[in-house]
């Protein structure tokens, strides 16, 4: 009964009968789409898992390093505070001498254990400028040396900030590089 009301030919639209490519597309498009979506989903899942693993590794590393990082952070804040006290002299010679002694204690011992990056170089410059200021201060001619020391202390504070950002994985805008040796 070809051509009868119940035949397959009667239920198929005329366009499909005429185009084998359209028939092929209708049959294969859902299959190809499912394969592509499955592959994309697998790729995204694998990428997300890799990102999670990297984040977990970074967090584990930070946890292991936490005691060191916290000590480093405390010493960084202390040295910047002490240096700030030295460049804004108040409280007389006794207070200034106390701050200078603490600066050199940090310089020669505690900070040397934890300083990273350019902080060591800047601390050397601060130390040189501090010596020059101390010598000039005794003759009441220390204003130029004080300005040089202030520039170095300012640079030290910014370099400490950069070191903290790096070690603690903090995203912050980049600051223009400065040099206190000038």
C-alpha positions in Angstrom: 0.0 0.0 0.0 2.5 2.5 -1.0 1.2 6.0 -0.9 -1.6 5.0 1.5 -2.7 7.2 4.4 -0.6 5.2 6.9 2.7 4.9 5.0 6.0 6.5 6.1 6.1 8.6 2.9 2.8 10.2 3.8 4.0 11.4 7.2 7.3 12.8 6.0 7.2 16.4 4.7 8.0 17.0 1.1 11.2 19.0 1.9 12.7 16.0 3.7 11.9 13.7 0.8 13.8 16.0 -1.6 16.9 16.7 0.5 19.1 13.9 1.9 21.3 16.6 3.5 18.4 17.9 5.5 17.5 14.4 6.6 21.1 13.9 7.6 21.2 17.2 9.6 18.0 16.4 11.4 19.3 13.0 12.5 22.9 14.0 13.3 22.5 17.6 14.7 21.1 16.5 18.1 23.8 13.8 18.4 26.7 16.2 17.5 25.2 18.9 19.8 25.1 16.5 22.7 28.7 15.4 22.1 29.9 19.0 21.9 28.0 20.1 25.0 29.4 17.0 26.9 33.0 17.8 25.8 32.6 21.4 26.8 31.1 20.5 30.2 34.1 18.1 30.8 36.5 20.8 29.9 34.9 23.4 32.2 34.7 20.8 35.0 38.4 19.9 34.6 39.4 23.6 34.5 37.4 24.4 37.6 38.9 21.4 39.5 42.4 22.5 38.6 41.6 26.0 39.9 40.2 24.6 43.1 43.3 22.5 43.5 45.6 25.5 43.0 43.6 27.5 45.5 43.7 24.7 48.0 47.5 24.3 47.6 48.0 28.1 48.0 45.9 28.0 51.2 47.8 25.0 52.6 51.1 26.8 51.8 49.9 29.9 53.6 48.8 27.9 56.6 52.2 26.2 56.9 54.0 29.6 56.5 51.6 31.4 58.8 53.9 31.7 61.9 56.7 33.0 59.8 54.5 35.4 57.9 52.9 36.7 61.0 56.3 37.3 62.6 57.6 38.9 59.4 54.5 41.1 59.3 54.9 42.2 63.0 58.6 43.1 62.4 57.8 44.9 59.2 55.2 47.1 61.0 57.6 47.6 63.9 60.6 48.7 61.8 58.4 51.1 59.8 57.0 52.5 63.0 60.4 52.9 64.6 61.8 54.5 61.4 58.8 56.9 61.4 59.7 57.9 65.0 63.3 58.6 63.9 62.3 61.0 61.1 59.7 62.9 63.2 61.9 63.6 66.3 59.8 64.3 69.4 60.4 63.6 73.0 64.0 64.7 73.2 67.3 62.9 72.9 66.4 60.0 75.2 63.4 59.0 73.2 65.3 59.4 69.9 68.2 57.3 71.2 65.8 54.6 72.3 64.2 54.5 68.8 67.6 54.4 67.2 68.8 51.5 69.4 65.7 49.5 68.5 66.1 50.3 64.8 69.7 48.9 64.9 68.5 45.8 66.9 65.9 45.1 64.2 68.5 45.9 61.5 71.2 43.5 62.7 69.1 40.7 64.1 65.4 40.1 64.0 64.5 41.8 60.7 67.5 40.2 58.9 65.9 36.8 59.5 62.7 37.6 57.7 63.3 40.5 55.3 62.6 39.8 51.7 63.1 41.4 48.3 64.3 44.9 48.2 63.7 45.6 51.8 67.2 44.5 52.7 68.7 47.0 50.2 66.4 49.8 51.4 67.3 49.0 55.1 71.0 49.4 54.2 70.2 52.8 52.7 68.1 53.8 55.7 71.0 52.8 57.9 73.4 54.9 56.0 71.1 57.9 56.0 70.4 57.4 59.7 74.2 57.5 60.4 74.7 60.6 58.3 71.7 62.3 60.0 73.0 61.3 63.5 76.4 62.8 62.7 75.0 66.0 61.2 72.5 66.3 64.1 75.3 66.6 66.6 76.4 69.8 64.9 72.8 71.1 64.4 73.2 70.8 60.6 71.1 67.8 60.0 68.1 69.2 58.0 69.4 68.0 54.6 70.2 64.6 56.0 66.9 64.4 57.7 65.1 65.0 54.4 67.2 62.2 52.8 66.4 59.9 55.7 62.7 60.7 55.4 62.8 59.8 51.7 64.3 56.5 52.5 61.9 55.8 55.3 59.0 56.6 52.9 60.5 54.2 50.4 60.9 51.5 53.1 57.2 51.8 54.0 56.2 51.4 50.4 58.5 48.5 49.8 57.2 46.8 53.0 53.7 47.2 51.6 54.7 45.6 48.3 56.3 42.7 50.2 53.2 42.2 52.3 51.0 42.2 49.1 53.2 39.6 47.5 53.6 37.3 50.5 49.9 37.5 51.5 48.7 37.3 47.9 46.9 40.7 48.1 46.0 42.4 44.8 46.7 46.1 45.0 47.5 48.7 42.4 51.1 49.1 41.5 53.0 52.1 42.8 55.6 53.9 40.9 59.1 52.7 41.9 61.1 55.1 44.0 64.8 55.1 45.0 66.0 56.6 48.3 69.6 56.5 47.3 69.3 59.8 45.3 
